[in-house]
């Protein structure tokens, strides 16, 4: 009903954001065809599950071994998912129009293993290391959990089928409005002026300005 209202309204042109999705394929050890395949809008999570030992994963970028991950897990996220699980694990906040992957470790063994941002043309692969002390699990947007054993791997690339969303205003304006209202991003009491300043007391209490209001609509 809302879509019909928007399409029949006088708002022109209609603004769209193409939100990238992850194409995720799970392979069993030695197999050349995927065991299962899923599309994920937010993230794919590889983690240790109930295993007491850290997850140990070979991490490949474009068929080249980038590093061996030892952590509770790792999040491969999209820009849409950057304000979800990835953010709570220390990842960057990105607008949905940025075509990238987020690689966010969860409680890594090494403090030098910091979150990464990789281009959307990269082909990522996470393989359970041959000396891993246990199995691990992979999930897609928090669902469709699959167990991974030694040698099993997950291939992740950018899906050719993004999810279009309709914006009532410019996508950047709408995105900043969302992180202001939902995350209270950078909302704080501003620094007081130095002694002798002529600033008024009302200016001293100014906080981060509210995002601009949405234009009138027929919804």
N, C-alpha and C positions, 0 to 999 in steps of 0.2 A: 504493500500500500504506500509506504513512504517513497519507494523508488518511483512508482507511478506518479506521485505528486511532484517529485523533483523533475522528472523527465517532462512533465506537462506544464511546468512553471515557466516563468519568463526569465529565469536565471540563465544567462548565456554569456560565454560558453560554460559548460559544465566542467569543473576541474576534477581531474582524476589523478590518483597516485597509484602507480604499479608497485605493489609490495612484493619484493622478491621472496621466493620460497626455496627450500633446500630439497634437492633430489638425493635421497639416501637409499643405498643398496647394501644389503648384508650378504656376505659370501662365507660359506663354510670353507674350512681349510682344504686347499687343493682344488676347489671347484671354480669353474670359469663362468657359471651362470648364477645370478643372484638367488639366494634362498628366499628373501622377501625384499620388497621395495616400498618405500613410503615417501610422501611429500610432507614437509614440515614448514609451517609458517614462522615459528619462533626459534626453535633450536632442536638439535640432536644431542643427547646426553649419553656419554659412555662413562660408567661409574662402577665401583666395586660391589655395590649391593650389600649383601650380608657378609661378604668375605672380610676377615679381620686384617688381611694384608692390603697394602696399597695396590692400586691398579698399575700395571706396567704395560705400556703401549708403544709400539713403533709408530711414529707420526711422519707421514710422507706428504710432501707438497710437489705436485707435478712429477710423480714417480721418483722423487729424490728424497732420501731420508733426511728429515730436518732435525729431529731429536728423538730421544727415548723419554717418554713421559712416565714419571712416577708420582702419582697423586691419588687422592680419593676419586678423582674423575676429571673429565674435561668436557666443556661445553663448546659445541660448534653452533654459533648463533647467526641469525640474520639481523639486519638493522631493526626490523620490527620487534624481534626478541631481545634487543639490547636493553630494554627497560624491564625485563622480566628476570629470570633466573641468573642470567649473565651479570646483570647490574649488581645483584646481591652478592655475587662472587668477586666483585671488583672490576668488572668489565666496563668498557666505555659506553657512553650514551650516544647513539647515532640516529639521525633522522631517517625515515624509511626510504627516502629517495637516494641514499648513498649506496652504490652497488658494491658491497663488500661482505666478507665473512668475519665474524668475531671468533677468536680462539681464546677461551677463558678457562684456565686451570682451576680446579677446586682443591684447595688445601694441598698445594704441591710440596714435594719433599725438599725441593730447592727454592729458596726465596728469590733466586734470580730468574725463575720461570714466571715472567710477567705476561699479562694478556697481550694478544697480538690482534692486528687488523690486517687482513689479506684481501687482495683484489678478487672480484667475483669470477674472474677467468681461471682462478686456481682450481686444481683438482686435488682434493684432500683424501687421505686414506689413513685410517686408524686400525692397526693390527695388534692383536694380543701377542705380546712378546713370547718367544719360545721358552724363556725362563720365568715366566710369570708364576707367582705362587698360588694363583687361583683363577677362577673364571671371573667374568664381569658381565654387566648388563648394558644394553643400549635401549634407549627409549626415544620417541619422536613426539615432541610437544606434550610430554608427560604421559603418553599412551603407547600402546602396541609394544610392550616390553619384550625384548628378545635376549636370550642368554648367549654369550660368546665364550668359546673355549680357545685353547692355545692354537694359534694360526688363523683363527677366524678374523675377518676384517670387515670394516664398513667403508664404503666409498661415498664421498659427499661432494656434490657439485651444485652449481646454481641451476635451478629448474628453469626450463624454457617457458614455463607457464606461470607467470606472476599472478598475484591476486589483485584485481583492480578495486580500489575503494574511492568513493565519491567524497569530495571535499566541498564544504559550503563556502570556504574562503581559500586563499592561497595555502598550499600544503605546509610551507615553512611557518606561516603565522599560526596555523592550526596546531602544528607540532609544538611550538613554543608555548602556546596556550595550554596544551595538555601537560607538559612537564612542569609548568608553573602550578597548575591546579592540582595535579595528582601526586607529584613528587615534592612539591614545595621547593623546587629547584632554585638555589641561591637566595631564598627568602631569609632575610636577617634584619637586624637593627643596624642601620648605617652608622659609620664612625662619626663621632661628635666633632664639630669644628674646633680648631685650635683656639687657645685663649685670645680674646680680643677680636674674634671674628664678628662681623656684622650680620651673620646669618640669623634668620628668625628661628624661634623655637619650633615652629611648625615644620621648618625644613630639617631641623635636627632629627625629627622623628620619621622622616620619609623612609619607607621600605621599598623593596623592589616593586616597580610599577606593575599594575595588573595588565594582562594582555589585552589587546584591543577587542571590543565586543564584536560578535558576529553580526553581519548585516541582517536586516529583517528577512524572514522567509515565510513561506506558506505552510510549513510543517506545524 
